[in-house]
Amino acid sequence: MGAPMADRPLVFAGYAGSLRAGSYNQLLLRALAKAAPPNVRVEVMDIAQIPLYNMDQESTPPDAVTRVRESIRKADGLIIVTPEHNGTIPAVTKNVIEWASRPSDDSVLERKPAAILGASTGYYGTLRAQAALRQIATIEEIYFMVNPEIRVSRVAGKFDERGELTDDELRAELKEFLAAFAVWVRRFQV
Ligand SMILES: Cc1cc2nc3c(=O)[nH]c(=O)nc-3n(C[C@H](O)[C@H](O)[C@H](O)COP(=O)(O)O)c2cc1C
């Protein structure tokens, strides 16, 4: 007999919506993966080779797109770590959503439990970007976790020169976030 559903380890597929070397959001995603409890694994997806969405390529998407789509499909939950650009989500964050949602009869986002985090160098810590991202839930029926929220403001200085998180309070919040997301995800598995 297999492990009962409640004991099965969970896999969360995550991406950060920044291609920048040294991206704080990439570092935040890696810190989250390191903070995972034993029954959770956070898979950091590589989105660097994903081209701009093009409907002409939907039936034969580039390999990088297929890999990310299949990772999301197989995962118990999706984690989106988004920067904020000009008061909303950057194109890089949204581009992955475009590919993941198409073709429309094979969206890998539909009814997918998901969670949002974000880091910015500004005071509001991606408040507006996260709100904008939540709007997509109503179109794609993504089950975004409601609470807790992680909005890292004034992020410069929270990581050392090796990219390691230096803020112990934030590390504890990341652990709580994953524990809460595990509970959220299991709600949809009964
Ligand atoms: C085009 C552009 C627009 C930006 N707009 C905002 C913004 O609206 N709010 C904010 O808090 N930070 C803004 N920033 C600063 C980002 O928070 C900062 O560049 C951050 O490091 C981006 O995340 P990353 O390090 O993961 O690339 C903007 C940066 C760029 C390049």
The ligand as a Tripos MOL2 file, in Angstrom:
@<TRIPOS>MOLECULE
LIG
   31    33     1     0     0
SMALL
NO_CHARGES

@<TRIPOS>ATOM
      1 C1         12.2150   48.7880  -14.9730 C.3       1 LIG1
      2 C2         12.2310   48.7820  -13.4730 C.ar      1 LIG1
      3 C3         11.1320   49.2280  -12.7640 C.ar      1 LIG1
      4 C4         11.1000   49.1600  -11.3660 C.ar      1 LIG1
      5 N1          9.9520   49.5010  -10.7030 N.ar      1 LIG1
      6 C5          9.8690   49.2750   -9.3670 C.ar      1 LIG1
      7 C6          8.6150   49.4340   -8.6960 C.ar      1 LIG1
      8 O1          7.6090   49.7990   -9.2660 O.2       1 LIG1
      9 N2          8.5640   49.1770   -7.3540 N.ar      1 LIG1
     10 C7          9.6830   48.7300   -6.6540 C.ar      1 LIG1
     11 O2          9.5730   48.4920   -5.4540 O.2       1 LIG1
     12 N3         10.8830   48.5580   -7.2630 N.ar      1 LIG1
     13 C8         10.9850   48.8050   -8.6110 C.ar      1 LIG1
     14 N4         12.1860   48.6070   -9.2570 N.ar      1 LIG1
     15 C9         13.3740   48.2050   -8.4810 C.3       1 LIG1
     16 C10        13.3750   46.7110   -8.2290 C.3       1 LIG1
     17 O3         12.7230   46.4500   -6.9900 O.3       1 LIG1
     18 C11        14.8080   46.1850   -8.1800 C.3       1 LIG1
     19 O4         15.4430   46.4220   -9.4210 O.3       1 LIG1
     20 C12        14.8820   44.7240   -7.8240 C.3       1 LIG1
     21 O5         16.2260   44.4070   -7.5720 O.3       1 LIG1
     22 C13        14.3230   43.8440   -8.9370 C.3       1 LIG1
     23 O6         14.3410   42.4770   -8.5920 O.3       1 LIG1
     24 P1         15.5560   41.4950   -8.9790 P.3       1 LIG1
     25 O7         16.7100   41.8770   -8.1070 O.co2     1 LIG1
     26 O8         15.0290   40.1280   -8.6500 O.co2     1 LIG1
     27 O9         15.8570   41.6670  -10.4380 O.co2     1 LIG1
     28 C14        12.2270   48.6820  -10.6650 C.ar      1 LIG1
     29 C15        13.3580   48.2550  -11.3840 C.ar      1 LIG1
     30 C16        13.3530   48.2930  -12.7660 C.ar      1 LIG1
     31 C17        14.5680   47.7820  -13.5200 C.3       1 LIG1
@<TRIPOS>BOND
     1     1     2 1
     2     2     3 ar
     3     2    30 ar
     4     3     4 ar
     5     4     5 ar
     6     4    28 ar
     7     5     6 ar
     8     6     7 ar
     9     6    13 1
    10     7     8 2
    11     7     9 ar
    12     9    10 ar
    13    10    11 2
    14    10    12 ar
    15    12    13 ar
    16    13    14 ar
    17    14    15 1
    18    14    28 ar
    19    15    16 1
    20    16    17 1
    21    16    18 1
    22    18    19 1
    23    18    20 1
    24    20    21 1
    25    20    22 1
    26    22    23 1
    27    23    24 1
    28    24    25 2
    29    24    26 1
    30    24    27 1
    31    28    29 ar
    32    29    30 ar
    33    30    31 1
@<TRIPOS>SUBSTRUCTURE
     1 LIG1         1 GROUP 0 **** ****
